[in-house]
Amino acid sequence: MGIELFILLGVLFIAALGGTYVAFKQEENKMKKYEEEGDTVEDELRRSHEYESSSLKSNVPLQLVIYGVTIVISLIVFAIYVF
Protein backbone atom coordinates (compact mmCIF):
# COMPACT_ATOMS: atom_id res chain seq x y z
CA MET A 1 0.00 0.00 0.00
CA GLY A 2 2.92 2.37 0.62
CA ILE A 3 4.18 2.56 -2.96
CA GLU A 4 0.66 3.15 -4.31
CA LEU A 5 0.30 6.11 -1.97
CA PHE A 6 3.49 7.69 -3.24
CA ILE A 7 2.50 7.10 -6.86
CA LEU A 8 -0.94 8.67 -6.35
CA LEU A 9 0.50 11.65 -4.52
CA GLY A 10 3.08 12.06 -7.29
CA VAL A 11 0.33 12.05 -9.91
CA LEU A 12 -1.64 14.63 -7.93
CA PHE A 13 1.44 16.80 -7.58
CA ILE A 14 2.06 16.65 -11.33
CA ALA A 15 -1.60 17.48 -12.03
CA ALA A 16 -1.38 20.53 -9.74
CA LEU A 17 1.78 21.67 -11.50
CA GLY A 18 0.07 21.17 -14.85
CA GLY A 19 -2.88 23.32 -13.82
CA THR A 20 -0.55 26.03 -12.59
CA TYR A 21 1.38 25.89 -15.87
CA VAL A 22 -1.84 26.30 -17.89
CA ALA A 23 -2.80 29.40 -15.91
CA PHE A 24 0.72 30.79 -16.37
CA LYS A 25 0.65 30.20 -20.14
CA GLN A 26 -2.70 32.00 -20.44
CA GLU A 27 -1.21 35.09 -18.83
CA GLU A 28 1.97 34.80 -20.89
CA ASN A 29 -0.07 34.68 -24.11
CA LYS A 30 -1.92 37.84 -23.08
CA MET A 31 1.39 39.62 -22.49
CA LYS A 32 2.72 38.57 -25.91
CA LYS A 33 -0.46 39.85 -27.55
CA TYR A 34 -0.09 43.20 -25.81
CA GLU A 35 3.56 43.48 -26.86
CA GLU A 36 2.68 42.77 -30.49
CA GLU A 37 -0.06 45.41 -30.50
CA GLY A 38 2.24 48.05 -29.07
CA ASP A 39 1.88 49.58 -25.64
CA THR A 40 1.20 53.07 -24.48
CA VAL A 41 1.33 54.22 -20.89
CA GLU A 42 -2.45 54.69 -20.89
CA ASP A 43 -3.01 51.14 -22.21
CA GLU A 44 -0.72 49.67 -19.57
CA LEU A 45 -2.50 51.59 -16.80
CA ARG A 46 -5.93 50.49 -18.08
CA ARG A 47 -4.83 46.85 -18.32
CA SER A 48 -3.29 47.04 -14.87
CA HIS A 49 -6.61 48.12 -13.37
CA GLU A 50 -8.48 45.47 -15.36
CA TYR A 51 -6.04 42.78 -14.26
CA GLU A 52 -6.37 43.70 -10.60
CA SER A 53 -10.11 43.21 -10.75
CA SER A 54 -10.27 40.26 -13.17
CA SER A 55 -7.43 38.16 -11.73
CA LEU A 56 -9.21 37.92 -8.42
CA LYS A 57 -12.28 36.63 -10.26
CA SER A 58 -10.56 34.12 -12.56
CA ASN A 59 -7.02 33.14 -11.57
CA VAL A 60 -7.37 32.95 -7.82
CA PRO A 61 -10.48 30.72 -7.87
CA LEU A 62 -8.80 28.44 -10.42
CA GLN A 63 -5.74 28.09 -8.20
CA LEU A 64 -7.91 27.47 -5.13
CA VAL A 65 -9.74 24.67 -6.93
CA ILE A 66 -6.53 23.06 -8.19
CA TYR A 67 -4.80 23.05 -4.83
CA GLY A 68 -7.95 22.40 -2.81
CA VAL A 69 -8.73 19.23 -4.77
CA THR A 70 -5.11 18.12 -4.51
CA ILE A 71 -5.02 18.61 -0.73
CA VAL A 72 -8.38 16.91 -0.14
CA ILE A 73 -7.46 13.87 -2.23
CA SER A 74 -4.07 13.69 -0.54
CA LEU A 75 -5.71 13.73 2.90
CA ILE A 76 -8.18 11.03 1.87
CA VAL A 77 -5.38 8.82 0.57
CA PHE A 78 -3.38 9.43 3.71
CA ALA A 79 -6.36 8.52 5.89
CA ILE A 80 -6.83 5.30 3.92
CA TYR A 81 -3.17 4.50 4.36
CA VAL A 82 -3.21 5.14 8.12
CA PHE A 83 -6.43 3.22 8.82
N, C-alpha and C positions, 0 to 999 in steps of 0.2 A: 504493500500500500504506500510505502514511503516514496518510491520512485515515481509512481503515478501522480502523487501530490506535487512533486517538483516539476514534472512535465506540464501539468495543468496550470500551475502558477506561472511557468515560463511562457506558455501560450497566452495567458491573460496579460502578462507584462508586454509581450510583443504586440498584442491587439491594442493595448493602451498607447504604446508608442506609435503604432500605425495611425490611430485616430488623431493623435497630437500632430503627426506629420501632415495629415490631410488638412487640418485647420491651418497649419503653418503655410502650406503650399497655396491655399486660397488667398491668404493675405499677401504672399509674395507675388502672386499673379496680379493682384490689384495694384501693387506698387510698380510692377513692370509696365502695366497699362498706363498708369499716370506718368511715368517717365517718358513713354513713347509719345504721349499727347503733348508733352511740354507743360511745365509747371510755372505758375506765377505765385507770388506771395499770397494773393487773395485766395487762389484755388487751394493752396496748402492749408491756409487757415480754415477755410470752409470744410475741407475734408477732415481736418483735425477735430473740429466740433462734431461733425457727423460720426466720426469713428468713436469718439468718446461716448456718444449716446447709443450707437448701434452695436458696438462690441459687447457692451453689457447685456444686450438683448440676444445676441447670437453666439458669440464665442464662449462666453463664460458658462452659459447653460450647457453647451456642447461638452465643454471640459468637465463640468460637474457630472454629467451623465456618464461620460467615459470612465472617469476615475471612481465614481460611485458604484457603478456596476462591477468594476474590477475589484474593489474593496469588499463588496458584499459577497461576491462569488468566492473570493479568497477566504473570507471568514467562514463561509459555509463549508468549503473544502477542509479547512483547518478543523472545524468542529467535527466533521465526519472522521477525520484522521485521529483526533483525540479520543472520541467516544467510539 
